[in-house]
Amino acid sequence: MPRITVTVDGITYEEEVEPRLLLVHLLRDRLGKTGTPIGCDTGNCGACTVMLDGRSAKSCSVLAVQADECDVVTIEGLGRNGGLHPMQRAFHSEHALQCGYCTPGMIMAAIDLLRDTPDPSDEAIREGLEGNLCRCTGYSNIVRAVRRGAREMSGETPATTPATTPGPASATTSGPASGEEVRTS
């Protein structure tokens, strides 16, 4: 079996993987990154979107071997020092979720959109999130959240939501220092 090295949320892992293993299954089943949901397993819904070397990618459409030597950021890896990322705070503040299943992918896609378009129009936001489906909200609050997140990320609007992350999933949020932690299986 191929052996890969992948950095996920600042921790470097060395894993033996079957050539057909999808990145989403490596993240969830082997590395415990359950904040990345499996929505459709076909690349249609975007719920499993993560950052792969700084760009959004649907992790159900990427083989784990394709992530060898890559940096992956999941929804759990966005916050810093126990706090939420500005886009996570914006989604919370604007009530941009109902069931929450699509939220991790929406947040990751929104951050990627803002990388190229820091002050998008509502139309640009809708177009930028086009590959991410929400079955509950009707998207209005999501669009507002992305606008608010854009302002927060640019430093324009202070956060009004407490910067806390529930549960242990966000325990490791900063990258490794020299002598970085490497986990192998």
N, C-alpha and C positions, 0 to 999 in steps of 0.2 A: 504494500500500500504506500502511496505517496506520503511524504512527511512535509508538512507546511509550517511556516512560521508566520503568524499573524498577530498584529497588535490590535486589541479590542479595548476600547475605553481606557487606554493608557497602560494596559498590561499586555506583555508579549507572551503568546502561547505557542508552543510547539506541539503539533497534533499530527497523528497518523490518521488519514482520512481515505475513505473509499473515493475513487475518482468521480462517482456520480452523486456524492453527498452535496446537497444544497447548502449555501451559506446560512440560510435561515435555520436549518436544522443543526448546523454546527453551533450557531449562537445560542439557540434555545436548549437543545438537548445535551450538548457537551459542555458549554461554557456558562449555562444558567442565565443567559440574557433573555428572560421571558417577557420583558417589556416590548420585544419585537414580536408582534403577533403573526400567526399564519392566517391569512385571510382567504386566499383563493388557490394558492399554489400554482397559479398560471401567469402571474405578472399583471393581472387586470385591475386589482383593487388598490394596490399601493400601501396596504396596511403594514407590510414588512419593510418599508423603506428605511435604510440606514445610510450613513455617509461612508463611502468607500473612497479613500484617498481624497477626501474633501468634497466629493460630489455625491448627490443622492443616487441611490441604486436600490432597486427592488431585490431584496436578498433571496427571494424565492426564484429569481431568474439568474442567479450567479452561483456557479459551482464553488465550493470551498477551495478547491485547488486554484481557482482563478484569483482568490484573495491572498495567495501566498506572497509574502513580503509586503502586504498592504496594511494600511491603517484604517480600522473600522471604528466608527463612533455610532453607538446605539442611543436610544432615548435615555437610557440610564447614565450614559457618559456625558450628557450635555451640561449638566449643572456643575458648579464649582463650589468647593468648600461647604457642601451640604445644602446649597441653595439651588433654586431653579434657574434655568437659562431664561433670558428675557422672553423668548418665544413661548416657553412653557408657562411663564407667568401671564403672558397676554392671553393665551388660550383659556387659562383658569379665570382671569378677570372678565373676559368677554363671554364666558359660558359657551365656549365654542366646542362643546361636546355634549352628547347625551349618553350613549352607551359607552363611548370612549374607545371603541375597538379601532377606529381609523386614526385616532388622535396621534399616536407615535409617528405614523407615516406622514400625516399631514404636517406635523411640526418639522420633521426632517426635510420634506419637500419645500416647505415655506422658507426654511433657513437657506437652502440651496438657491431658491428663487431670489432671495435678497442679496445673495453674493453677487449676482449679475445685475440686479435691478434693485438698488437700495430703497427707492421711493416709488413703488409700483402703484399704478392706478388699480381700481377695483377690477377692471377688465383684465389687466395684466396678472393680477392675483388669481383670478378664476382660470385664466389660461395656464398659468404656471402650476396650478394644482390639478390640472386636467386629468392626469393619470392616477389620481387618488380619489377613491369613491367614499362617500359618506351616505349611509342609508337612513340616517336619523334627522339631521339638523336642517337641511335645506340650504346650507352653506353661508347664509347671511352672517351669522356670528363668526364663522371661520374667517371670512373675508375681513371683518372688523378686527379679529384677533391678529391676523397677519399685518394689517395696517398698524395696529398698536405695537406689535412686536418689532416692526420696522422702526417705529419712532423710538422705542426703548433701546434697540440695538444701536441706534445712531446717537443715543444719549439725550434725546429730546424730551422724553417723558419719564419721570421717576416711577418706579414700581409702586403699586398700591397694595399688592397682595403679599402676604408674608412669604419670605424666601425659604420655604422648607420643603423637603422632599419626603413624602411618606414612605415608610418601610425601609428595609435594608438594601434595596436594589441600588441605591446611589452611593454606597459606601466608598467605592473607588471612583473618583472623578478626576483626578489629576494624573498627568503622565508620569512615567517612571523617571526617576533621577538617575545619575550615574550609578552603576550597580543595579540596573533595573531588574524588576521581578520578572522571571520567566517561569511559566508553568508548563509542564510537559505531561503527556499522558502515555 
